[in-house]
Amino acid sequence: MTNRERVLAAIQHRSPDKVPYDIRFTQPAHARMVEYYGDPEFESKLGNCFTWLRPHPPEARYTQVDSDTWRDEFGVEWDRRIDRDIGVVCNRLVTPENVGSFDFPDPNDPARYGSFDEVIASSLDNAVLVSLGFALFERAWTLAGMENVLMAMAADKPFINALLDRILEFNLGIIERACAHNVDIFRFGDDWGHQRGVLMGPGLWREFIKPRFRQMCQLVKSKGKFTMLHCCGKVDELFPDMIECGLDVFNPFQPEVMSVYKMKQRYGHALTFYGGISIQRSLPFGTVQQVKDEVRRLLDIVGANGGYIASPSHDIPRDARPENIAAMIEVLQNQ
Protein backbone atom coordinates (compact mmCIF):
# COMPACT_ATOMS: atom_id res chain seq x y z
CA MET A 1 0.00 0.00 0.00
CA THR A 2 1.06 3.60 -0.49
CA ASN A 3 1.07 5.99 2.44
CA ARG A 4 -2.12 7.56 1.09
CA GLU A 5 -3.83 4.18 0.86
CA ARG A 6 -2.79 3.42 4.45
CA VAL A 7 -4.21 6.70 5.74
CA LEU A 8 -7.50 6.33 3.87
CA ALA A 9 -7.86 2.72 5.02
CA ALA A 10 -7.28 3.76 8.63
CA ILE A 11 -9.87 6.56 8.42
CA GLN A 12 -12.36 4.16 6.87
CA HIS A 13 -11.73 1.68 9.72
CA ARG A 14 -10.12 -0.90 7.47
CA SER A 15 -6.83 -2.59 8.32
CA PRO A 16 -3.87 -1.20 6.34
CA ASP A 17 -0.75 -3.30 5.78
CA LYS A 18 0.88 -1.21 8.52
CA VAL A 19 -0.26 1.64 10.72
CA PRO A 20 0.26 5.03 9.03
CA TYR A 21 2.29 7.55 10.99
CA ASP A 22 3.33 11.19 11.06
CA ILE A 23 6.13 12.74 13.14
CA ARG A 24 6.51 16.49 13.56
CA PHE A 25 9.03 18.53 15.52
CA THR A 26 9.41 21.85 17.27
CA GLN A 27 12.45 23.79 16.08
CA PRO A 28 14.61 22.87 19.12
CA ALA A 29 13.77 19.16 18.84
CA HIS A 30 14.48 19.20 15.11
CA ALA A 31 17.88 20.78 15.74
CA ARG A 32 18.74 18.11 18.31
CA MET A 33 17.82 15.32 15.90
CA VAL A 34 19.90 16.87 13.11
CA GLU A 35 22.84 16.70 15.52
CA TYR A 36 21.93 13.19 16.72
CA TYR A 37 21.71 11.73 13.21
CA GLY A 38 24.37 14.00 11.72
CA ASP A 39 21.94 14.59 8.87
CA PRO A 40 20.18 17.91 8.16
CA GLU A 41 17.80 16.05 5.82
CA PHE A 42 16.75 13.33 8.26
CA GLU A 43 13.10 14.48 8.35
CA SER A 44 12.63 13.81 4.63
CA LYS A 45 13.61 10.17 5.23
CA LEU A 46 11.14 9.39 8.02
CA GLY A 47 8.39 7.99 5.78
CA ASN A 48 5.68 10.33 7.08
CA CYS A 49 2.32 9.58 5.46
CA PHE A 50 1.02 13.13 5.03
CA THR A 51 1.77 16.07 2.79
CA TRP A 52 0.68 19.27 4.53
CA LEU A 53 -0.76 22.33 2.81
CA ARG A 54 -1.58 25.62 4.53
CA PRO A 55 -4.06 28.07 2.97
CA HIS A 56 -2.08 31.24 3.59
CA PRO A 57 -0.47 33.64 1.12
CA PRO A 58 3.22 32.66 1.31
CA GLU A 59 4.39 36.20 2.05
CA ALA A 60 1.62 36.99 4.53
CA ARG A 61 1.39 34.06 6.93
CA TYR A 62 3.92 35.70 9.26
CA THR A 63 5.85 38.92 8.81
CA GLN A 64 8.81 39.69 11.04
CA VAL A 65 8.29 42.92 12.99
CA ASP A 66 11.53 42.86 14.97
CA SER A 67 14.01 40.27 16.23
CA ASP A 68 11.45 38.68 18.56
CA THR A 69 8.02 39.59 17.16
CA TRP A 70 6.08 38.24 14.19
CA ARG A 71 2.75 39.46 12.80
CA ASP A 72 0.22 37.09 11.22
CA GLU A 73 -2.15 37.92 8.37
CA PHE A 74 -4.85 39.13 10.78
CA GLY A 75 -2.43 41.60 12.37
CA VAL A 76 -1.97 39.56 15.56
CA GLU A 77 1.56 40.00 16.92
CA TRP A 78 3.41 37.06 18.47
CA ASP A 79 6.31 37.43 20.90
CA ARG A 80 8.66 34.51 20.18
CA ARG A 81 11.39 35.17 22.73
CA ILE A 82 10.57 31.92 24.54
CA ASP A 83 8.49 29.87 22.12
CA ARG A 84 10.22 30.16 18.75
CA ASP A 85 7.58 28.05 16.98
CA ILE A 86 4.41 29.99 17.81
CA GLY A 87 4.91 32.63 20.49
CA VAL A 88 2.66 34.59 22.82
CA VAL A 89 0.06 37.12 21.61
CA CYS A 90 1.13 40.63 22.59
CA ASN A 91 -1.58 42.88 21.11
CA ARG A 92 -5.38 43.11 21.06
CA LEU A 93 -7.21 44.01 17.88
CA VAL A 94 -10.94 43.35 18.23
CA THR A 95 -13.35 44.90 20.73
CA PRO A 96 -17.15 45.08 20.95
CA GLU A 97 -16.89 48.49 19.29
CA ASN A 98 -15.05 47.36 16.12
CA VAL A 99 -16.11 43.71 15.80
CA GLY A 100 -18.27 44.49 12.77
CA SER A 101 -15.77 46.73 11.00
CA PHE A 102 -12.42 45.05 11.66
CA ASP A 103 -10.80 44.07 8.34
CA PHE A 104 -10.46 40.32 7.87
CA PRO A 105 -8.08 38.85 5.30
CA ASP A 106 -9.55 37.70 1.99
CA PRO A 107 -10.21 33.92 1.96
CA ASN A 108 -10.59 34.06 -1.83
CA ASP A 109 -7.09 35.42 -2.50
CA PRO A 110 -5.71 33.02 -5.17
CA ALA A 111 -2.22 33.34 -3.66
CA ARG A 112 -3.40 31.18 -0.75
CA TYR A 113 -3.81 28.21 -3.04
CA GLY A 114 -1.24 28.96 -5.73
CA SER A 115 1.13 26.11 -4.82
CA PHE A 116 -1.56 23.51 -4.08
CA ASP A 117 -1.77 21.75 -7.45
CA GLU A 118 1.99 21.54 -7.88
CA VAL A 119 2.52 20.11 -4.40
CA ILE A 120 -0.37 17.65 -4.81
CA ALA A 121 1.00 16.44 -8.16
CA SER A 122 4.37 15.73 -6.56
CA SER A 123 2.86 13.93 -3.54
CA LEU A 124 0.75 11.18 -5.07
CA ASP A 125 1.98 8.56 -2.57
CA ASN A 126 0.97 10.59 0.50
CA ALA A 127 -2.38 11.69 1.87
CA VAL A 128 -2.78 15.43 1.28
CA LEU A 129 -3.95 17.42 4.28
CA VAL A 130 -5.00 21.10 4.33
CA SER A 131 -4.43 22.58 7.77
CA LEU A 132 -6.25 25.68 9.04
CA GLY A 133 -4.91 26.60 12.46
CA PHE A 134 -6.58 28.92 14.99
CA ALA A 135 -9.80 27.84 13.40
CA LEU A 136 -12.53 29.26 15.64
CA PHE A 137 -12.14 29.73 19.41
CA GLU A 138 -8.39 30.23 19.06
CA ARG A 139 -8.80 32.86 16.35
CA ALA A 140 -11.34 34.63 18.56
CA TRP A 141 -9.05 34.86 21.56
CA THR A 142 -5.98 35.80 19.54
CA LEU A 143 -7.95 38.73 18.18
CA ALA A 144 -9.84 39.79 21.30
CA GLY A 145 -7.95 38.31 24.26
CA MET A 146 -8.54 35.01 26.04
CA GLU A 147 -10.12 36.53 29.14
CA ASN A 148 -12.37 38.80 27.07
CA VAL A 149 -13.66 35.92 24.93
CA LEU A 150 -14.37 33.70 27.93
CA MET A 151 -16.11 36.52 29.81
CA ALA A 152 -18.14 37.42 26.73
CA MET A 153 -19.52 33.87 26.58
CA ALA A 154 -21.15 34.60 29.93
CA ALA A 155 -21.74 38.34 29.85
CA ASP A 156 -21.65 39.71 26.28
CA LYS A 157 -23.21 37.17 23.97
CA PRO A 158 -23.87 39.63 21.11
CA PHE A 159 -20.14 40.39 20.93
CA ILE A 160 -18.92 36.79 20.98
CA ASN A 161 -21.57 35.69 18.51
CA ALA A 162 -20.63 38.50 16.13
CA LEU A 163 -16.93 37.68 16.38
CA LEU A 164 -17.39 33.93 15.92
CA ASP A 165 -19.74 34.50 12.99
CA ARG A 166 -17.14 36.61 11.21
CA ILE A 167 -14.48 33.95 11.81
CA LEU A 168 -16.89 31.28 10.57
CA GLU A 169 -17.56 33.22 7.38
CA PHE A 170 -13.81 33.47 6.74
CA ASN A 171 -13.31 29.75 7.44
CA LEU A 172 -16.13 28.69 5.12
CA GLY A 173 -14.50 30.68 2.35
CA ILE A 174 -11.19 28.91 2.96
CA ILE A 175 -12.89 25.51 2.92
CA GLU A 176 -14.68 26.24 -0.36
CA ARG A 177 -11.49 27.23 -2.16
CA ALA A 178 -9.15 24.66 -0.60
CA CYS A 179 -11.50 21.72 -1.12
CA ALA A 180 -11.81 22.55 -4.80
CA HIS A 181 -8.35 20.98 -5.08
CA ASN A 182 -7.55 17.28 -5.02
CA VAL A 183 -6.94 17.04 -1.27
CA ASP A 184 -7.94 14.21 1.05
CA ILE A 185 -8.41 15.82 4.46
CA PHE A 186 -9.23 19.25 5.87
CA ARG A 187 -7.74 19.77 9.33
CA PHE A 188 -8.93 22.33 11.86
CA GLY A 189 -6.68 23.41 14.70
CA ASP A 190 -8.67 24.73 17.68
CA ASP A 191 -7.65 23.97 21.27
CA TRP A 192 -10.68 23.73 23.56
CA GLY A 193 -9.15 21.91 26.50
CA HIS A 194 -6.62 21.96 29.31
CA GLN A 195 -5.23 19.01 31.24
CA ARG A 196 -8.41 18.55 33.29
CA GLY A 197 -11.29 19.48 31.03
CA VAL A 198 -12.91 21.85 28.56
CA LEU A 199 -11.73 25.46 28.90
CA MET A 200 -15.16 27.12 28.67
CA GLY A 201 -17.06 24.09 29.96
CA PRO A 202 -19.17 21.76 27.83
CA GLY A 203 -22.30 23.91 28.10
CA LEU A 204 -20.75 27.05 26.64
CA TRP A 205 -18.86 24.97 24.08
CA ARG A 206 -22.16 23.52 22.86
CA GLU A 207 -23.73 26.97 22.74
CA PHE A 208 -20.99 28.86 20.89
CA ILE A 209 -18.53 26.45 19.29
CA LYS A 210 -20.46 23.33 18.33
CA PRO A 211 -22.96 24.88 15.86
CA ARG A 212 -20.17 26.62 13.96
CA PHE A 213 -17.87 23.62 14.08
CA ARG A 214 -20.71 21.54 12.65
CA GLN A 215 -21.11 23.96 9.75
CA MET A 216 -17.40 23.74 8.95
CA CYS A 217 -17.35 19.95 9.12
CA GLN A 218 -20.46 19.59 7.02
CA LEU A 219 -19.08 21.84 4.29
CA VAL A 220 -15.90 19.75 4.16
CA LYS A 221 -17.95 16.55 4.01
CA SER A 222 -20.12 17.97 1.22
CA LYS A 223 -16.94 18.32 -0.85
CA GLY A 224 -16.14 14.61 -0.42
CA LYS A 225 -13.20 15.20 1.96
CA PHE A 226 -12.43 13.85 5.42
CA THR A 227 -12.43 16.09 8.50
CA MET A 228 -9.71 16.25 11.12
CA LEU A 229 -9.47 18.23 14.35
CA HIS A 230 -6.37 19.08 16.36
CA CYS A 231 -7.62 19.93 19.84
CA CYS A 232 -5.33 19.76 22.87
CA GLY A 233 -6.52 18.86 26.33
CA LYS A 234 -9.01 16.61 28.06
CA VAL A 235 -11.99 16.98 25.75
CA ASP A 236 -13.15 13.38 25.52
CA GLU A 237 -16.55 14.33 26.99
CA LEU A 238 -17.13 16.16 23.69
CA PHE A 239 -16.39 13.15 21.47
CA PRO A 240 -20.08 12.28 20.94
CA ASP A 241 -20.71 15.89 19.90
CA MET A 242 -17.70 15.88 17.57
CA ILE A 243 -18.94 12.69 15.92
CA GLU A 244 -22.39 14.23 15.54
CA CYS A 245 -20.80 17.26 13.84
CA GLY A 246 -19.12 15.01 11.27
CA LEU A 247 -15.58 14.66 12.59
CA ASP A 248 -13.55 11.78 11.14
CA VAL A 249 -10.09 12.13 12.78
CA PHE A 250 -9.17 13.43 16.25
CA ASN A 251 -5.68 14.61 17.22
CA PRO A 252 -3.52 14.83 19.36
CA PHE A 253 -5.04 12.01 21.48
CA GLN A 254 -3.04 12.75 24.63
CA PRO A 255 -2.41 9.70 26.83
CA GLU A 256 -1.72 12.00 29.78
CA VAL A 257 -5.34 13.23 29.88
CA MET A 258 -7.36 10.29 28.55
CA SER A 259 -7.00 6.52 28.31
CA VAL A 260 -6.15 6.02 24.67
CA TYR A 261 -7.14 2.36 24.89
CA LYS A 262 -10.55 3.08 26.43
CA MET A 263 -11.16 5.84 23.89
CA LYS A 264 -10.45 3.46 21.02
CA GLN A 265 -12.77 0.88 22.55
CA ARG A 266 -15.55 3.41 23.16
CA TYR A 267 -15.36 5.63 20.06
CA GLY A 268 -13.15 3.74 17.63
CA HIS A 269 -16.14 2.73 15.50
CA ALA A 270 -16.69 6.39 14.55
CA LEU A 271 -13.42 8.27 15.13
CA THR A 272 -9.92 7.67 13.88
CA PHE A 273 -7.36 8.67 16.50
CA TYR A 274 -4.11 10.36 15.49
CA GLY A 275 -1.37 10.74 18.11
CA GLY A 276 -1.14 8.81 21.36
CA ILE A 277 2.64 8.62 21.87
CA SER A 278 3.42 10.49 25.08
CA ILE A 279 5.46 13.68 24.79
CA GLN A 280 5.00 14.58 28.46
CA ARG A 281 6.21 11.29 29.93
CA SER A 282 7.71 8.71 27.59
CA LEU A 283 9.76 10.71 25.09
CA PRO A 284 11.39 13.03 27.68
CA PHE A 285 11.61 10.69 30.68
CA GLY A 286 11.25 7.07 29.53
CA THR A 287 13.94 4.61 28.60
CA VAL A 288 14.56 3.51 25.04
CA GLN A 289 12.93 0.15 25.79
CA GLN A 290 9.91 1.77 27.44
CA VAL A 291 9.39 3.93 24.36
CA LYS A 292 9.63 0.95 22.03
CA ASP A 293 7.20 -1.04 24.15
CA GLU A 294 4.70 1.85 24.28
CA VAL A 295 4.77 2.41 20.53
CA ARG A 296 4.39 -1.32 19.77
CA ARG A 297 1.44 -1.58 22.16
CA LEU A 298 -0.29 1.38 20.49
CA LEU A 299 0.25 -0.13 17.05
CA ASP A 300 -1.06 -3.52 18.16
CA ILE A 301 -4.07 -2.43 20.23
CA VAL A 302 -5.19 1.01 19.05
CA GLY A 303 -4.11 0.21 15.50
CA ALA A 304 -6.13 -3.01 15.31
CA ASN A 305 -8.79 -2.90 12.56
CA GLY A 306 -7.75 0.57 11.41
CA GLY A 307 -8.84 3.80 13.05
CA TYR A 308 -5.34 4.85 14.15
CA ILE A 309 -2.59 7.10 12.83
CA ALA A 310 0.51 6.80 15.00
CA SER A 311 2.18 10.02 16.08
CA PRO A 312 3.56 11.81 19.09
CA SER A 313 0.76 13.60 20.91
CA HIS A 314 2.01 16.96 19.61
CA ASP A 315 5.02 18.36 17.79
CA ILE A 316 7.98 16.85 19.65
CA PRO A 317 9.21 19.33 22.30
CA ARG A 318 12.75 20.37 23.15
CA ASP A 319 13.05 18.15 26.22
CA ALA A 320 12.42 14.85 24.40
CA ARG A 321 15.52 12.65 24.49
CA PRO A 322 17.00 12.09 21.02
CA GLU A 323 17.59 8.39 21.68
CA ASN A 324 13.91 8.00 22.60
CA ILE A 325 12.80 9.81 19.47
CA ALA A 326 15.05 7.54 17.42
CA ALA A 327 13.59 4.47 19.16
CA MET A 328 10.05 5.59 18.29
CA ILE A 329 11.06 6.19 14.66
CA GLU A 330 12.70 2.77 14.47
CA VAL A 331 9.53 0.99 15.61
CA LEU A 332 7.28 2.96 13.26
CA GLN A 333 9.53 2.41 10.26
CA ASN A 334 9.98 -1.31 10.88
CA GLN A 335 6.39 -2.46 11.24
GUTIKE-801054 format. One line per 10 residues: number of its first residue (from 1); for each residue y, z, x of C-alpha. Coordinates in nm, 3 decimals. Example, Ala and Ser with C-alpha at 12.3 -4.5 7.8 and 13.67 -1.06 7.14 Angstrom:
BEGIN
1 = -0.450,0.780,1.230  -0.106,0.714,1.367;
This chain:
BEGIN
1 = 0.000,0.000,0.000  0.360,-0.049,0.106  0.599,0.244,0.107  0.756,0.109,-0.212  0.418,0.086,-0.383  0.342,0.445,-0.279  0.670,0.574,-0.421  0.633,0.387,-0.750  0.272,0.502,-0.786  0.376,0.863,-0.728;
11 = 0.656,0.842,-0.987  0.416,0.687,-1.236  0.168,0.972,-1.173  -0.090,0.747,-1.012  -0.259,0.832,-0.683  -0.120,0.634,-0.387  -0.330,0.578,-0.075  -0.121,0.852,0.088  0.164,1.072,-0.026  0.503,0.903,0.026;
21 = 0.755,1.099,0.229  1.119,1.106,0.333  1.274,1.314,0.613  1.649,1.356,0.651  1.853,1.552,0.903  2.185,1.727,0.941  2.379,1.608,1.245  2.287,1.912,1.461  1.916,1.884,1.377  1.920,1.511,1.448;
31 = 2.078,1.574,1.788  1.811,1.831,1.874  1.532,1.590,1.782  1.687,1.311,1.990  1.670,1.552,2.284  1.319,1.672,2.193  1.173,1.321,2.171  1.400,1.172,2.437  1.459,0.887,2.194  1.791,0.816,2.018;
41 = 1.605,0.582,1.780  1.333,0.826,1.675  1.448,0.835,1.310  1.381,0.463,1.263  1.017,0.523,1.361  0.939,0.802,1.114  0.799,0.578,0.839  1.033,0.708,0.568  0.958,0.546,0.232  1.313,0.503,0.102;
51 = 1.607,0.279,0.177  1.927,0.453,0.068  2.233,0.281,-0.076  2.562,0.453,-0.158  2.807,0.297,-0.406  3.124,0.359,-0.208  3.364,0.112,-0.047  3.266,0.131,0.322  3.620,0.205,0.439  3.699,0.453,0.162;
61 = 3.406,0.693,0.139  3.570,0.926,0.392  3.892,0.881,0.585  3.969,1.104,0.881  4.292,1.299,0.829  4.286,1.497,1.153  4.027,1.623,1.401  3.868,1.856,1.145  3.959,1.716,0.802  3.824,1.419,0.608;
71 = 3.946,1.280,0.275  3.709,1.122,0.022  3.792,0.837,-0.215  3.913,1.078,-0.485  4.160,1.237,-0.243  3.956,1.556,-0.197  4.000,1.692,0.156  3.706,1.847,0.341  3.743,2.090,0.631  3.451,2.018,0.866;
81 = 3.517,2.273,1.139  3.192,2.454,1.057  2.987,2.212,0.849  3.016,1.875,1.022  2.805,1.698,0.758  2.999,1.781,0.441  3.263,2.049,0.491  3.459,2.282,0.266  3.712,2.161,0.006  4.063,2.259,0.113;
91 = 4.288,2.111,-0.158  4.311,2.106,-0.538  4.401,1.788,-0.721  4.335,1.823,-1.094  4.490,2.073,-1.335  4.508,2.095,-1.715  4.849,1.929,-1.689  4.736,1.612,-1.505  4.371,1.580,-1.611  4.449,1.277,-1.827;
101 = 4.673,1.100,-1.577  4.505,1.166,-1.242  4.407,0.834,-1.080  4.032,0.787,-1.046  3.885,0.530,-0.808  3.770,0.199,-0.955  3.392,0.196,-1.021  3.406,-0.183,-1.059  3.542,-0.250,-0.709  3.302,-0.517,-0.571;
111 = 3.334,-0.366,-0.222  3.118,-0.075,-0.340  2.821,-0.304,-0.381  2.896,-0.573,-0.124  2.611,-0.482,0.113  2.351,-0.408,-0.156  2.175,-0.745,-0.177  2.154,-0.788,0.199  2.011,-0.440,0.252  1.765,-0.481,-0.037;
121 = 1.644,-0.816,0.100  1.573,-0.656,0.437  1.393,-0.354,0.286  1.118,-0.507,0.075  0.856,-0.257,0.198  1.059,0.050,0.097  1.169,0.187,-0.238  1.543,0.128,-0.278  1.742,0.428,-0.395  2.110,0.433,-0.500;
131 = 2.258,0.777,-0.443  2.568,0.904,-0.625  2.660,1.246,-0.491  2.892,1.499,-0.658  2.784,1.340,-0.980  2.926,1.564,-1.253  2.973,1.941,-1.214  3.023,1.906,-0.839  3.286,1.635,-0.880  3.463,1.856,-1.134;
141 = 3.486,2.156,-0.905  3.580,1.954,-0.598  3.873,1.818,-0.795  3.979,2.130,-0.984  3.831,2.426,-0.795  3.501,2.604,-0.854  3.653,2.914,-1.012  3.880,2.707,-1.237  3.592,2.493,-1.366  3.370,2.793,-1.437;
151 = 3.652,2.981,-1.611  3.742,2.673,-1.814  3.387,2.658,-1.952  3.460,2.993,-2.115  3.834,2.985,-2.174  3.971,2.628,-2.165  3.717,2.397,-2.321  3.963,2.111,-2.387  4.039,2.093,-2.014  3.679,2.098,-1.892;
161 = 3.569,1.851,-2.157  3.850,1.613,-2.063  3.768,1.638,-1.693  3.393,1.592,-1.739  3.450,1.299,-1.974  3.661,1.121,-1.714  3.395,1.181,-1.448  3.128,1.057,-1.689  3.322,0.738,-1.756  3.347,0.674,-1.381;
171 = 2.975,0.744,-1.331  2.869,0.512,-1.613  3.068,0.235,-1.450  2.891,0.296,-1.119  2.551,0.292,-1.289  2.624,-0.036,-1.468  2.723,-0.216,-1.149  2.466,-0.060,-0.915  2.172,-0.112,-1.150  2.255,-0.480,-1.181;
181 = 2.098,-0.508,-0.835  1.728,-0.502,-0.755  1.704,-0.127,-0.694  1.421,0.105,-0.794  1.582,0.446,-0.841  1.925,0.587,-0.923  1.977,0.933,-0.774  2.233,1.186,-0.893  2.341,1.470,-0.668  2.473,1.768,-0.867;
191 = 2.397,2.127,-0.765  2.373,2.356,-1.068  2.191,2.650,-0.915  2.196,2.931,-0.662  1.901,3.124,-0.523  1.855,3.329,-0.841  1.948,3.103,-1.129  2.185,2.856,-1.291  2.546,2.890,-1.173  2.712,2.867,-1.516;
201 = 2.409,2.996,-1.706  2.176,2.783,-1.917  2.391,2.810,-2.230  2.705,2.664,-2.075  2.497,2.408,-1.886  2.352,2.286,-2.216  2.697,2.274,-2.373  2.886,2.089,-2.099  2.645,1.929,-1.853  2.333,1.833,-2.046;
211 = 2.488,1.586,-2.296  2.662,1.396,-2.017  2.362,1.408,-1.787  2.154,1.265,-2.071  2.396,0.975,-2.111  2.374,0.895,-1.740  1.995,0.912,-1.735  1.959,0.702,-2.046  2.184,0.429,-1.908  1.975,0.416,-1.590;
221 = 1.655,0.401,-1.795  1.797,0.122,-2.012  1.832,-0.085,-1.694  1.461,-0.042,-1.614  1.520,0.196,-1.320  1.385,0.542,-1.243  1.609,0.850,-1.243  1.625,1.112,-0.971  1.823,1.435,-0.947  1.908,1.636,-0.637;
231 = 1.993,1.984,-0.762  1.976,2.287,-0.533  1.886,2.633,-0.652  1.661,2.806,-0.901  1.698,2.575,-1.199  1.338,2.552,-1.315  1.433,2.699,-1.655  1.616,2.369,-1.713  1.315,2.147,-1.639  1.228,2.094,-2.008;
241 = 1.589,1.990,-2.071  1.588,1.757,-1.770  1.269,1.592,-1.894  1.423,1.554,-2.239  1.726,1.384,-2.080  1.501,1.127,-1.912  1.466,1.259,-1.558  1.178,1.114,-1.355  1.213,1.278,-1.009  1.343,1.625,-0.917;
251 = 1.461,1.722,-0.568  1.483,1.936,-0.352  1.201,2.148,-0.504  1.275,2.463,-0.304  0.970,2.683,-0.241  1.200,2.978,-0.172  1.323,2.988,-0.534  1.029,2.855,-0.736  0.652,2.831,-0.700  0.602,2.467,-0.615;
261 = 0.236,2.489,-0.714  0.308,2.643,-1.055  0.584,2.389,-1.116  0.346,2.102,-1.045  0.088,2.255,-1.277  0.341,2.316,-1.555  0.563,2.006,-1.536  0.374,1.763,-1.315  0.273,1.550,-1.614  0.639,1.455,-1.669;
271 = 0.827,1.513,-1.342  0.767,1.388,-0.992  0.867,1.650,-0.736  1.036,1.549,-0.411  1.074,1.811,-0.137  0.881,2.136,-0.114  0.862,2.187,0.264  1.049,2.508,0.342  1.368,2.479,0.546  1.458,2.846,0.500;
281 = 1.129,2.993,0.621  0.871,2.759,0.771  1.071,2.509,0.976  1.303,2.768,1.139  1.069,3.068,1.161  0.707,2.953,1.125  0.461,2.860,1.394  0.351,2.504,1.456  0.015,2.579,1.293  0.177,2.744,0.991;
291 = 0.393,2.436,0.939  0.095,2.203,0.963  -0.104,2.415,0.720  0.185,2.428,0.470  0.241,2.053,0.477  -0.132,1.977,0.439  -0.158,2.216,0.144  0.138,2.049,-0.029  -0.013,1.705,0.025  -0.352,1.816,-0.106;
301 = -0.243,2.023,-0.407  0.101,1.905,-0.519  0.021,1.550,-0.411  -0.301,1.531,-0.613  -0.290,1.256,-0.879  0.057,1.141,-0.775  0.380,1.305,-0.884  0.485,1.415,-0.534  0.710,1.283,-0.259  0.680,1.500,0.051;
311 = 1.002,1.608,0.218  1.181,1.909,0.356  1.360,2.091,0.076  1.696,1.961,0.201  1.836,1.779,0.502  1.685,1.965,0.798  1.933,2.230,0.921  2.037,2.315,1.275  1.815,2.622,1.305  1.485,2.440,1.242;
321 = 1.265,2.449,1.552  1.209,2.102,1.700  0.839,2.168,1.759  0.800,2.260,1.391  0.981,1.947,1.280  0.754,1.742,1.505  0.447,1.916,1.359  0.559,1.829,1.005  0.619,1.466,1.106  0.277,1.447,1.270;
331 = 0.099,1.561,0.953  0.296,1.326,0.728  0.241,1.026,0.953  -0.131,1.088,0.998  -0.246,1.124,0.639;
